[in-house]
């Protein structure tokens, strides 16, 4: 698939800056193609590693149903912003990725990624993470988004 180039290319972020945002930010919005082509967007916690983004959730539900029909997805992350030195408002970075989601089988691999995801949010409480894994493992569904295309943009909100 050919992706549209960013029109305002001077605001485009380098890939390494996009990856930094994906490694440090805590939430984003996953967009999938829902029933009858209706867009369906879900706020999600996530974990990034080596060109892939991992999400956790339940083994059933609308998100899983639509991903079984069409595994294509996009994911957007936006920073809280920092005060601009030259303009009014905040300088904000946003990263959007496009790719395909794989529903991971519950295995040592998927449990390893849910553990890494948990440590991203609760780095000081590994026992809590292990307890949650033990209690939810049966119902756990890990999603792996393989990034086909990534773009980032630095804008000022003013």
DSSP file (Angstrom, degrees, kcal/mol; ACC not computed):
  #  RESIDUE AA STRUCTURE BP1 BP2  ACC     N-H-->O    O-->H-N    N-H-->O    O-->H-N    TCO  KAPPA ALPHA  PHI   PSI    X-CA   Y-CA   Z-CA
    1    1 A X              0   0    0      0, 0.0     2,-0.5     0, 0.0     0, 0.0   0.000 360.0 360.0 360.0 140.9    0.0    0.0    0.0
    2    2 A X        -     0   0    0      0, 0.0     2,-0.3     0, 0.0     0, 0.0  -0.850 360.0-147.7 -97.5 128.0    1.2    3.5   -0.8
    3    3 A X        -     0   0    0     -2,-0.5     2,-0.2     1,-0.1     0, 0.0  -0.708  21.9-106.1 -96.9 146.3    0.8    6.0    2.1
    4    4 A X        -     0   0    0     -2,-0.3     2,-0.1     1,-0.1    -1,-0.1  -0.474  36.1-120.8 -69.9 134.7    0.1    9.7    1.5
    5    5 A X        -     0   0    0     -2,-0.2     2,-0.2     1,-0.1    -1,-0.1  -0.468  35.1 -94.5 -75.3 149.6    3.1   11.9    2.2
    6    6 A X        -     0   0    0      1,-0.2     3,-0.4    -2,-0.1    -1,-0.1  -0.468  28.2-149.9 -66.7 128.8    2.8   14.6    4.9
    7    7 A X  S    S+     0   0    0      1,-0.3     2,-1.3    -2,-0.2     3,-0.2   0.914  94.2  49.4 -66.8 -45.3    1.8   17.9    3.3
    8    8 A X  S >  S+     0   0    0      1,-0.2     3,-2.1     2,-0.1    -1,-0.3  -0.556  71.8 168.0 -96.4  70.1    3.5   20.0    5.9
    9    9 A X  G >   +     0   0    0     -2,-1.3     3,-1.2    -3,-0.4    -1,-0.2   0.685  64.7  70.6 -62.9 -21.6    6.8   18.1    5.7
   10   10 A X  G 3  S+     0   0    0      1,-0.3    -1,-0.3    -3,-0.2    -2,-0.1   0.751 100.3  49.1 -67.3 -21.4    8.7   20.8    7.8
   11   11 A X  G <  S+     0   0    0     -3,-2.1   143,-2.7     2,-0.1    -1,-0.3   0.454  85.6 120.4 -93.4  -1.9    6.8   19.6   10.8
   12   12 A X  B <   -A  153   0A   0     -3,-1.2   141,-0.3    -4,-0.2     2,-0.2  -0.402  57.9-135.7 -69.3 136.4    7.5   15.9   10.2
   13   13 A X        -     0   0    0    139,-2.3   139,-0.4    81,-0.2     2,-0.1  -0.617  20.1-108.2 -89.7 149.7    9.4   14.2   13.0
   14   14 A X    >>  -     0   0    0     -2,-0.2     4,-2.0     1,-0.1     3,-0.7  -0.395  32.4-110.5 -69.7 153.8   12.3   11.8   12.4
   15   15 A X  H 3> S+     0   0    0      1,-0.2     4,-2.6     2,-0.2     5,-0.2   0.876 118.3  55.9 -55.5 -39.9   11.6    8.1   12.9
   16   16 A X  H 3> S+     0   0    0      1,-0.2     4,-1.7     2,-0.2    -1,-0.2   0.847 107.6  49.3 -65.4 -31.6   13.8    8.0   16.0
   17   17 A X  H <> S+     0   0    0     -3,-0.7     4,-1.9     2,-0.2    -1,-0.2   0.865 109.7  51.8 -72.4 -36.1   11.7   10.8   17.6
   18   18 A X  H  X S+     0   0    0     -4,-2.0     4,-2.3     2,-0.2    -2,-0.2   0.929 109.5  49.8 -62.3 -44.9    8.5    9.0   16.8
   19   19 A X  H  X S+     0   0    0     -4,-2.6     4,-2.1     1,-0.2    -2,-0.2   0.883 106.2  55.9 -63.2 -38.9    9.9    5.9   18.5
   20   20 A X  H  X S+     0   0    0     -4,-1.7     4,-1.6     1,-0.2    -1,-0.2   0.920 108.2  48.2 -59.3 -43.1   10.8    7.9   21.5
   21   21 A X  H  X S+     0   0    0     -4,-1.9     4,-2.7     1,-0.2     3,-0.3   0.929 111.3  50.4 -61.7 -44.7    7.2    9.1   21.8
   22   22 A X  H  < S+     0   0    0     -4,-2.3    26,-0.3     1,-0.2    -1,-0.2   0.815 112.7  47.2 -64.9 -29.7    6.0    5.5   21.4
   23   23 A X  H  < S+     0   0    0     -4,-2.1    -1,-0.2    -5,-0.2    -2,-0.2   0.771 121.8  32.8 -80.6 -25.8    8.3    4.3   24.2
   24   24 A X  H  < S+     0   0    0     -4,-1.6    -2,-0.2    -3,-0.3    -3,-0.2   0.781  94.4  87.8-106.9 -30.0    7.5    7.0   26.7
   25   25 A X     <  -     0   0    0     -4,-2.7    21,-0.1    -5,-0.2    54,-0.1  -0.333  60.6-148.6 -74.2 158.1    3.9    8.0   26.3
   26   26 A X        +     0   0    0      1,-0.2    20,-0.6    19,-0.1     2,-0.3   0.712  67.5  27.7-101.9 -24.5    1.2    6.1   28.2
   27   27 A X  E     +B   45   0A   0     51,-0.2    51,-0.5    18,-0.2     2,-0.3  -0.966  52.3 163.3-142.8 155.2   -1.9    6.1   26.1
   28   28 A X  E     -B   44   0A   0     16,-2.1    16,-3.0    -2,-0.3     2,-0.5  -0.886  37.5 -99.9-152.5-175.9   -3.1    6.3   22.5
   29   29 A X  E     -BC  43  76A   0     47,-2.6    47,-2.2    -2,-0.3     2,-0.5  -0.969  24.7-153.5-121.5 121.4   -6.1    5.6   20.4
   30   30 A X  E     -BC  42  75A   0     12,-3.0    12,-3.0    -2,-0.5     2,-0.5  -0.801  12.5-162.6 -91.7 127.1   -6.4    2.4   18.4
   31   31 A X  E     +BC  41  74A   0     43,-3.4    43,-2.2    -2,-0.5     2,-0.3  -0.951  14.4 168.0-116.8 129.9   -8.7    2.8   15.3
   32   32 A X  E     -BC  40  73A   0      8,-2.9     8,-2.3    -2,-0.5     2,-0.8  -0.810  43.6 -96.6-129.6 170.4  -10.1   -0.2   13.5
   33   33 A X  E     -B   39   0A   0     39,-0.6     6,-0.2    37,-0.4     5,-0.1  -0.823  49.3-167.7 -93.7 109.8  -12.7   -0.7   10.8
   34   34 A X    >   -     0   0    0      4,-2.4     3,-1.5    -2,-0.8     4,-0.1   0.120  39.3 -33.4 -83.7-162.4  -15.9   -1.7   12.6
   35   35 A X  G >  S+     0   0    0      1,-0.3     3,-2.3     2,-0.2    -1,-0.2  -0.255 128.5   1.6 -57.1 137.4  -19.2   -3.1   11.5
   36   36 A X  G 3  S-     0   0    0      1,-0.3    -1,-0.3    -3,-0.1     3,-0.1   0.779 132.0 -61.3  54.3  31.5  -20.3   -1.9    8.0
   37   37 A X  G <  S+     0   0    0     -3,-1.5     2,-0.4     1,-0.3    -1,-0.3   0.523  93.6 151.1  76.8   4.6  -17.1    0.1    7.6
   38   38 A X    <   -     0   0    0     -3,-2.3    -4,-2.4    -5,-0.1    -1,-0.3  -0.560  50.6-116.1 -70.8 124.7  -18.0    2.3   10.6
   39   39 A X  E     -B   33   0A   0     -2,-0.4     2,-0.4    -6,-0.2    -6,-0.2  -0.310  29.3-164.6 -60.4 145.4  -14.7    3.5   12.2
   40   40 A X  E     -B   32   0A   0     -8,-2.3    -8,-2.9    -6,-0.1     2,-0.4  -0.967   5.6-173.8-136.4 117.0  -14.2    2.3   15.8
   41   41 A X  E     -B   31   0A   0     -2,-0.4     2,-0.4   -10,-0.2   -10,-0.2  -0.938   0.9-174.2-119.9 135.0  -11.6    4.0   18.0
   42   42 A X  E     -B   30   0A   0    -12,-3.0   -12,-3.0    -2,-0.4     2,-0.2  -0.989  25.7-125.8-131.4 125.9  -10.6    2.8   21.4
   43   43 A X  E     -B   29   0A   0     -2,-0.4     2,-0.3   -14,-0.2   -14,-0.3  -0.536  42.4-178.8 -67.8 136.2   -8.2    4.5   23.9
   44   44 A X  E     -B   28   0A   0    -16,-3.0   -16,-2.1    -2,-0.2     2,-0.2  -0.986  33.9-131.4-141.1 145.8   -5.6    2.0   24.9
   45   45 A X  E     +B   27   0A   0     -2,-0.3    11,-0.3   -18,-0.2     2,-0.3  -0.603  43.4 179.2 -79.4 157.4   -2.5    1.5   27.1
   46   46 A X        -     0   0    0    -20,-0.6     2,-0.4    -2,-0.2     9,-0.2  -0.975  31.0-141.3-158.1 167.4    0.3    0.0   25.0
   47   47 A X  E     -D   54   0A   0      7,-1.7     7,-3.1    -2,-0.3     2,-0.4  -0.994  18.4-152.5-137.1 129.8    3.9   -1.2   24.9
   48   48 A X  E     +D   53   0A   0     -2,-0.4     2,-0.3   -26,-0.3     5,-0.2  -0.849  22.9 157.2-104.9 137.8    6.3   -0.5   22.0
   49   49 A X  E >   -D   52   0A   0      3,-2.7     3,-1.2    -2,-0.4    -2,-0.1  -0.859  63.4 -20.1-159.3 126.5    9.2   -2.8   21.0
   50   50 A X  T 3  S-     0   0    0     -2,-0.3     3,-0.1     1,-0.3    -2,-0.0   0.851 126.4 -40.4  48.8  52.8   11.1   -3.3   17.8
   51   51 A X  T 3  S+     0   0    0      1,-0.2    96,-2.2    95,-0.1     2,-0.3   0.630 120.7  97.4  77.7  13.2    8.6   -2.0   15.3
   52   52 A X  E <   -DE  49 146A   0     -3,-1.2    -3,-2.7    94,-0.2     2,-0.4  -0.973  57.6-149.8-134.7 149.8    5.6   -3.5   17.0
   53   53 A X  E     -DE  48 145A   0     92,-2.3    92,-3.4    -2,-0.3     2,-0.4  -0.969  14.3-153.8-119.9 135.4    3.0   -2.2   19.5
   54   54 A X  E     +DE  47 144A   0     -7,-3.1    -7,-1.7    -2,-0.4     2,-0.3  -0.893  13.2 178.2-114.8 138.2    1.4   -4.5   22.1
   55   55 A X  E     - E   0 143A   0     88,-2.1    88,-2.6    -2,-0.4     2,-0.3  -0.906  13.8-146.9-129.2 157.0   -2.0   -4.1   23.7
   56   56 A X  E     + E   0 142A   0    -11,-0.3     2,-0.3    -2,-0.3    86,-0.2  -0.928  32.3 125.7-125.3 155.8   -3.9   -6.3   26.2
   57   57 A X  E     - E   0 141A   0     84,-1.3    84,-2.8    -2,-0.3     2,-0.2  -0.931  55.8 -47.9-174.9-163.0   -7.6   -6.9   26.6
   58   58 A X  E     - E   0 140A   0     -2,-0.3    82,-0.2    82,-0.2     6,-0.1  -0.476  44.4-119.1 -88.2 161.4  -10.2   -9.6   26.8
   59   59 A X  S    S+     0   0    0     80,-1.1     2,-0.3    -2,-0.2    81,-0.1   0.592  95.7  41.5 -75.8 -11.1  -10.6  -12.5   24.4
   60   60 A X  S    S+     0   0    0     79,-0.2     2,-0.2     4,-0.1    -2,-0.2  -0.939  72.6  86.2-136.4 159.9  -14.0  -11.4   23.4
   61   61 A X  S  > S-     0   0    0     -2,-0.3     4,-2.4     1,-0.1     5,-0.2  -0.734  83.7 -61.8 137.2 175.0  -15.8   -8.2   22.6
   62   62 A X  H  > S+     0   0    0     -2,-0.2     4,-2.6     1,-0.2     5,-0.3   0.893 127.3  54.6 -59.7 -43.9  -16.4   -5.8   19.7
   63   63 A X  H  > S+     0   0    0      1,-0.2     4,-1.9     2,-0.2    -1,-0.2   0.916 111.3  44.9 -57.7 -45.3  -12.8   -5.0   19.1
   64   64 A X  H  > S+     0   0    0      2,-0.2     4,-1.8     1,-0.2    -1,-0.2   0.908 111.5  53.6 -66.7 -42.2  -11.8   -8.7   18.8
   65   65 A X  H  X S+     0   0    0     -4,-2.4     4,-1.1     1,-0.2    -2,-0.2   0.934 112.0  43.3 -58.3 -47.8  -14.8   -9.4   16.5
   66   66 A X  H  X S+     0   0    0     -4,-2.6     4,-2.5     1,-0.2    -1,-0.2   0.850 110.8  55.2 -71.8 -31.9  -13.9   -6.6   14.1
   67   67 A X  H  < S+     0   0    0     -4,-1.9    -1,-0.2    -5,-0.3    -2,-0.2   0.830 103.3  55.9 -68.5 -30.4  -10.2   -7.5   14.1
   68   68 A X  H  < S+     0   0    0     -4,-1.8    -1,-0.2     1,-0.2     3,-0.2   0.836 113.0  42.4 -67.2 -31.3  -11.0  -11.0   13.1
   69   69 A X  H  < S+     0   0    0     -4,-1.1     2,-0.3     1,-0.3    -2,-0.2   0.865 136.8   7.1 -79.9 -39.7  -12.8   -9.6   10.1
   70   70 A X     <  -     0   0    0     -4,-2.5   -37,-0.4   -37,-0.1    -1,-0.3  -0.852  59.3-169.8-149.1 105.4  -10.2   -6.9    9.2
   71   71 A X        +     0   0    0     -2,-0.3    30,-2.9    -3,-0.2     2,-0.2   0.447  52.9 114.2 -80.2   1.3   -6.8   -6.9   11.0
   72   72 A X  E     + F   0 100A   0     28,-0.2   -39,-0.6   -39,-0.1     2,-0.3  -0.491  41.7 159.4 -72.9 142.0   -5.8   -3.5    9.6
   73   73 A X  E     -CF  32  99A   0     26,-2.5    26,-2.4    -2,-0.2     2,-0.3  -0.977  31.9-145.3-154.3 162.5   -5.5   -0.7   12.1
   74   74 A X  E     -CF  31  98A   0    -43,-2.2   -43,-3.4    -2,-0.3     2,-0.4  -0.946  13.4-160.5-128.6 157.5   -4.0    2.7   12.9
   75   75 A X  E     -CF  30  97A   0     22,-2.1    22,-2.6    -2,-0.3     2,-0.4  -0.997   3.0-163.5-141.4 132.2   -2.8    3.9   16.3
   76   76 A X  E     -CF  29  96A   0    -47,-2.2   -47,-2.6    -2,-0.4     2,-0.4  -0.958   5.6-176.1-123.2 135.4   -2.3    7.5   17.3
   77   77 A X  E     - F   0  95A   0     18,-2.6    18,-2.8    -2,-0.4     2,-0.4  -0.987   4.8-171.0-126.5 137.3   -0.3    8.8   20.3
   78   78 A X  E     - F   0  94A   0    -51,-0.5    16,-0.2    -2,-0.4   -51,-0.2  -0.995  18.2-129.9-131.6 136.3   -0.1   12.5   21.3
   79   79 A X        -     0   0    0     14,-2.8     3,-0.1    -2,-0.4   -58,-0.0  -0.360  22.6-117.7 -78.4 162.1    2.1   14.1   23.9
   80   80 A X        -     0   0    0      1,-0.1    -1,-0.1    -2,-0.1    10,-0.1   0.752  59.4-128.0 -69.7 -23.9    0.9   16.4   26.6
   81   81 A X        -     0   0    0     12,-0.1     2,-0.3     9,-0.1    11,-0.2   0.006  11.5-116.9  95.6 158.5    3.1   19.1   25.1
   82   82 A X  E     -G   91   0A   0      9,-1.9     9,-3.4    -3,-0.1    -3,-0.0  -0.962  40.2 -87.5-130.4 150.2    5.7   21.5   26.4
   83   83 A X  E     -G   90   0A   0     -2,-0.3     7,-0.2     7,-0.2     2,-0.2  -0.310  46.2-122.1 -58.2 135.4    5.6   25.3   26.5
   84   84 A X        -     0   0    0      5,-1.9     5,-0.1     3,-0.3    -1,-0.1  -0.529   7.3-147.8 -77.7 144.0    6.9   26.9   23.3
   85   85 A X  S    S+     0   0    0     -2,-0.2    -1,-0.1     1,-0.1    -2,-0.1   0.680  97.4  26.0 -81.8 -18.8    9.9   29.2   23.5
   86   86 A X  S    S+     0   0    0      2,-0.1     2,-0.3     1,-0.1    -1,-0.1   0.557 118.9  45.3-123.1 -13.0    8.7   31.3   20.5
   87   87 A X  S    S-     0   0    0      2,-0.2    -3,-0.3     1,-0.0     2,-0.2  -0.841  82.0 -98.6-129.8 165.6    4.9   30.9   20.3
   88   88 A X  S    S+     0   0    0     -2,-0.3    70,-0.5    -5,-0.1    -2,-0.1  -0.498  87.6  22.9 -73.7 152.4    1.9   30.9   22.5
   89   89 A X  S    S-     0   0    0     -2,-0.2    -5,-1.9    68,-0.1     2,-0.3  -0.248  98.4 -48.5  86.2-174.7    0.6   27.5   23.5
   90   90 A X  E     -G   83   0A   0     -7,-0.2    67,-2.6   -10,-0.1     2,-0.6  -0.719  39.7-125.6-101.8 147.0    2.3   24.2   23.7
   91   91 A X  E     -GH  82 156A   0     -9,-3.4    -9,-1.9    -2,-0.3     2,-0.4  -0.838  37.8-168.7 -86.0 124.1    4.5   22.3   21.3
   92   92 A X  E     - H   0 155A   0     63,-3.6    63,-2.9    -2,-0.6     2,-0.4  -0.925  14.7-152.7-122.3 139.1    2.9   18.9   20.8
   93   93 A X  E     - H   0 154A   0     -2,-0.4   -14,-2.8    61,-0.2     2,-0.4  -0.903  13.0-174.5-107.4 138.7    4.1   15.8   19.1
   94   94 A X  E     -FH  78 153A   0     59,-2.3    59,-2.7    -2,-0.4     2,-0.4  -0.995   5.5-165.0-131.5 143.5    1.8   13.2   17.6
   95   95 A X  E     -FH  77 152A   0    -18,-2.8   -18,-2.6    -2,-0.4     2,-0.4  -0.991   3.1-171.9-126.7 131.6    2.7    9.9   16.1
   96   96 A X  E     -FH  76 151A   0     55,-3.0    55,-2.4    -2,-0.4     2,-0.3  -0.990   4.9-171.7-123.8 131.5    0.4    7.8   13.9
   97   97 A X  E     -FH  75 150A   0    -22,-2.6   -22,-2.1    -2,-0.4     2,-0.4  -0.895   7.4-158.2-119.5 152.8    1.2    4.3   12.8
   98   98 A X  E     +FH  74 149A   0     51,-2.7    50,-3.1    -2,-0.3    51,-1.8  -0.976  35.4 108.8-126.0 141.0   -0.6    2.0   10.3
   99   99 A X  E     -FH  73 147A   0    -26,-2.4   -26,-2.5    -2,-0.4     2,-0.4  -0.953  58.5 -66.5-178.6-160.9   -0.3   -1.7   10.3
  100  100 A X  E     -FH  72 146A   0     46,-1.4    46,-2.6    -2,-0.3     2,-0.4  -0.948  35.6-139.2-122.6 136.5   -1.8   -5.1   10.9
  101  101 A X  E     - H   0 145A   0    -30,-2.9     2,-0.5    -2,-0.4    44,-0.2  -0.808  10.1-160.7-100.2 134.7   -2.9   -6.6   14.2
  102  102 A X  E     - H   0 144A   0     42,-2.6    42,-2.4    -2,-0.4     2,-0.8  -0.948  18.9-133.2-109.3 130.8   -2.2  -10.3   15.1
  103  103 A X  E     - H   0 143A   0     -2,-0.5    40,-0.2    40,-0.2     2,-0.2  -0.764  31.7-139.6 -80.0 113.7   -4.3  -11.8   17.9
  104  104 A X  E     - H   0 142A   0     38,-2.5    38,-0.5    -2,-0.8     2,-0.1  -0.513   9.0-120.0 -79.6 140.4   -1.6  -13.6   19.9
  105  105 A X        -     0   0    0     -2,-0.2     2,-0.8     1,-0.1     5,-0.4  -0.491  38.8 -99.3 -68.9 147.1   -2.1  -17.0   21.3
  106  106 A X  S    S+     0   0    0     -2,-0.1     2,-0.3     4,-0.1    -1,-0.1  -0.624  75.9 127.2 -71.5 113.1   -1.8  -17.1   25.1
  107  107 A X  S  > S-     0   0    0     -2,-0.8     4,-2.6     1,-0.0     5,-0.2  -0.853  79.4 -78.9-152.9 180.0    1.7  -18.4   25.5
  108  108 A X  H  > S+     0   0    0     -2,-0.3     4,-2.0     1,-0.2     5,-0.1   0.871 128.4  55.4 -59.6 -35.1    5.0  -17.6   27.2
  109  109 A X  H  > S+     0   0    0      2,-0.2     4,-1.6     1,-0.2    -1,-0.2   0.954 110.9  41.3 -62.7 -51.0    5.6  -15.0   24.4
  110  110 A X  H  > S+     0   0    0     -5,-0.4     4,-2.3     1,-0.2     5,-0.2   0.883 114.1  52.4 -68.3 -37.0    2.3  -13.1   25.0
  111  111 A X  H  X S+     0   0    0     -4,-2.6     4,-2.0     1,-0.2    -1,-0.2   0.875 105.9  56.2 -64.9 -35.8    2.7  -13.3   28.8
  112  112 A X  H  X S+     0   0    0     -4,-2.0     4,-1.9    -5,-0.2    -1,-0.2   0.894 109.2  45.8 -60.5 -39.9    6.2  -11.9   28.4
  113  113 A X  H  X S+     0   0    0     -4,-1.6     4,-2.6     2,-0.2    -2,-0.2   0.868 110.3  51.6 -74.1 -35.9    4.7   -8.9   26.6
  114  114 A X  H  X S+     0   0    0     -4,-2.3     4,-2.5     2,-0.2    -1,-0.2   0.864 109.5  52.5 -67.4 -31.7    1.9   -8.3   29.0
  115  115 A X  H  X S+     0   0    0     -4,-2.0     4,-2.4     2,-0.2    -2,-0.2   0.934 110.3  46.9 -65.0 -46.2    4.6   -8.4   31.8
  116  116 A X  H  X S+     0   0    0     -4,-1.9     4,-1.5     2,-0.2    -2,-0.2   0.903 112.3  50.7 -62.6 -41.0    6.6   -5.7   29.9
  117  117 A X  H  X S+     0   0    0     -4,-2.6     4,-1.2     1,-0.2     3,-0.3   0.930 110.6  49.3 -61.1 -45.8    3.4   -3.7   29.4
  118  118 A X  H  X S+     0   0    0     -4,-2.5     4,-2.7     1,-0.2     3,-0.4   0.897 108.3  52.6 -60.8 -41.7    2.6   -4.0   33.1
  119  119 A X  H  < S+     0   0    0     -4,-2.4    -1,-0.2     1,-0.2    -2,-0.2   0.782 101.5  61.3 -68.0 -26.1    6.2   -2.9   34.1
  120  120 A X  H  < S+     0   0    0     -4,-1.5     3,-0.3    -3,-0.3    -1,-0.2   0.897 117.1  30.2 -62.0 -39.4    5.8    0.2   31.9
  121  121 A X  H  < S+     0   0    0     -4,-1.2    -2,-0.2    -3,-0.4    -1,-0.2   0.748 135.1  27.6 -93.9 -27.5    2.9    1.3   34.0
  122  122 A X    ><  +     0   0    0     -4,-2.7     3,-1.7    -5,-0.2    -1,-0.2  -0.499  66.4 157.8-133.0  63.9    3.8   -0.1   37.4
  123  123 A X  T 3  S+     0   0    0     -3,-0.3     3,-0.3     1,-0.3    -1,-0.1   0.739  75.6  51.0 -64.5 -22.2    7.7   -0.4   37.4
  124  124 A X  T 3  S+     0   0    0      1,-0.2    -1,-0.3    -3,-0.1     3,-0.1   0.356 106.0  56.3 -96.3   5.8    7.9   -0.4   41.2
  125  125 A X    X>  +     0   0    0     -3,-1.7     4,-1.5     1,-0.1     3,-0.5  -0.422  48.8 154.2-138.3  63.8    5.4   -3.2   41.8
  126  126 A X  H 3> S+     0   0    0     -3,-0.3     4,-2.3     1,-0.2     5,-0.2   0.797  77.0  61.0 -62.4 -27.6    6.3   -6.4   39.9
  127  127 A X  H 3> S+     0   0    0      2,-0.2     4,-2.3     1,-0.2    -1,-0.2   0.900 102.0  51.9 -65.4 -39.4    4.4   -8.5   42.4
  128  128 A X  H <> S+     0   0    0     -3,-0.5     4,-2.5     2,-0.2    -1,-0.2   0.921 109.7  49.9 -59.9 -44.6    1.2   -6.7   41.5
  129  129 A X  H  X S+     0   0    0     -4,-1.5     4,-2.5     1,-0.2    -2,-0.2   0.924 110.3  49.0 -61.6 -45.5    1.8   -7.5   37.8
  130  130 A X  H  X S+     0   0    0     -4,-2.3     4,-2.3     1,-0.2    -1,-0.2   0.891 111.0  50.6 -63.5 -39.2    2.4  -11.2   38.5
  131  131 A X  H  X S+     0   0    0     -4,-2.3     4,-2.0     2,-0.2    -1,-0.2   0.921 111.1  48.6 -63.4 -43.9   -0.8  -11.4   40.6
  132  132 A X  H  X S+     0   0    0     -4,-2.5     4,-2.2     2,-0.2    -2,-0.2   0.905 111.1  50.3 -63.0 -41.9   -2.8   -9.7   37.8
  133  133 A X  H  X S+     0   0    0     -4,-2.5     4,-1.7     1,-0.2    -1,-0.2   0.926 110.3  50.3 -61.7 -44.4   -1.3  -12.1   35.2
  134  134 A X  H  < S+     0   0    0     -4,-2.3     4,-0.3     1,-0.2    -1,-0.2   0.883 115.7  42.4 -61.5 -38.9   -2.2  -15.1   37.4
  135  135 A X  H  < S+     0   0    0     -4,-2.0    -1,-0.2     1,-0.2    -2,-0.2   0.779 125.1  31.9 -79.9 -27.5   -5.8  -13.9   37.8
  136  136 A X  H >X S+     0   0    0     -4,-2.2     4,-1.0    -5,-0.2     3,-0.9   0.461  83.9 103.2-111.8  -1.7   -6.4  -12.8   34.2
  137  137 A X  G >< S+     0   0    0     -4,-1.7     3,-0.6     1,-0.3    -1,-0.1   0.848  80.0  54.9 -53.3 -40.6   -4.3  -15.2   32.1
  138  138 A X  G 34 S+     0   0    0     -4,-0.3    -1,-0.3     1,-0.2    -2,-0.1   0.865 117.6  34.7 -63.6 -36.7   -7.3  -17.4   31.1
  139  139 A X  G <4 S+     0   0    0     -3,-0.9   -80,-1.1    -4,-0.1    -1,-0.2   0.441  93.1 120.6 -96.9  -1.0   -9.2  -14.4   29.7
  140  140 A X  E <<  -E   58   0A   0     -4,-1.0     2,-0.5    -3,-0.6   -82,-0.2  -0.432  37.3-175.6 -74.6 133.0   -6.2  -12.4   28.4
  141  141 A X  E     -E   57   0A   0    -84,-2.8   -84,-1.3    -2,-0.2     2,-0.4  -0.972   8.8-159.5-125.5 116.7   -5.9  -11.5   24.7
  142  142 A X  E     -EH  56 104A   0    -38,-0.5   -38,-2.5    -2,-0.5     2,-0.4  -0.762   5.2-155.2 -92.7 141.8   -2.7   -9.9   23.6
  143  143 A X  E     -EH  55 103A   0    -88,-2.6   -88,-2.1    -2,-0.4     2,-0.5  -0.951   1.9-159.7-116.3 135.8   -2.7   -7.9   20.4
  144  144 A X  E     -EH  54 102A   0    -42,-2.4   -42,-2.6    -2,-0.4     2,-0.7  -0.959   2.8-162.1-119.0 114.9    0.4   -7.3   18.3
  145  145 A X  E     -EH  53 101A   0    -92,-3.4   -92,-2.3    -2,-0.5     2,-0.6  -0.862   7.1-154.7 -97.2 113.2    0.4   -4.4   15.8
  146  146 A X  E     -EH  52 100A   0    -46,-2.6   -46,-1.4    -2,-0.7     2,-0.5  -0.791  21.2-128.0 -86.9 122.5    3.1   -4.7   13.2
  147  147 A X  E     + H   0  99A   0    -96,-2.2   -48,-0.3    -2,-0.6     3,-0.1  -0.586  34.8 169.5 -78.9 121.6    3.9   -1.2   12.0
  148  148 A X  E    S+     0   0A   0    -50,-3.1     2,-0.3    -2,-0.5   -49,-0.2   0.739  74.5  10.3 -94.1 -32.8    3.9   -0.9    8.2
  149  149 A X  E     - H   0  98A   0    -51,-1.8   -51,-2.7     2,-0.0     2,-0.4  -0.996  64.8-172.7-150.3 141.5    4.1    2.9    8.1
  150  150 A X  E     + H   0  97A   0     -2,-0.3     2,-0.3   -53,-0.2   -53,-0.2  -0.999   5.4 174.6-139.1 139.0    4.8    5.5   10.8
  151  151 A X  E     - H   0  96A   0    -55,-2.4   -55,-3.0    -2,-0.4     2,-0.3  -0.996   6.8-168.2-142.4 147.2    4.6    9.3   10.7
  152  152 A X  E     - H   0  95A   0   -139,-0.4  -139,-2.3    -2,-0.3     2,-0.4  -0.960   2.1-162.8-135.7 154.2    5.0   11.9   13.3
  153  153 A X  E     -AH  12  94A   0    -59,-2.7   -59,-2.3    -2,-0.3     2,-0.6  -0.999  11.1-152.0-141.9 136.4    4.4   15.6   13.5
  154  154 A X  E     + H   0  93A   0   -143,-2.7     2,-0.3    -2,-0.4   -61,-0.2  -0.945  31.6 164.1-106.5 120.0    5.5   18.4   15.7
  155  155 A X  E     - H   0  92A   0    -63,-2.9   -63,-3.6    -2,-0.6     2,-0.5  -0.922  36.9-126.4-133.8 158.7    2.9   21.3   15.9
  156  156 A X  E     - H   0  91A   0     -2,-0.3   -65,-0.2   -65,-0.3   -67,-0.1  -0.911  18.6-140.3-103.0 134.7    2.2   24.2   18.1
  157  157 A X              0   0    0    -67,-2.6   -68,-0.1    -2,-0.5   -66,-0.1   0.551 360.0 360.0 -75.1  -6.3   -1.4   24.3   19.4
  158  158 A X              0   0    0    -70,-0.5    -1,-0.3   -68,-0.2   -69,-0.1   0.508 360.0 360.0 -77.4 360.0   -1.8   28.1   19.0
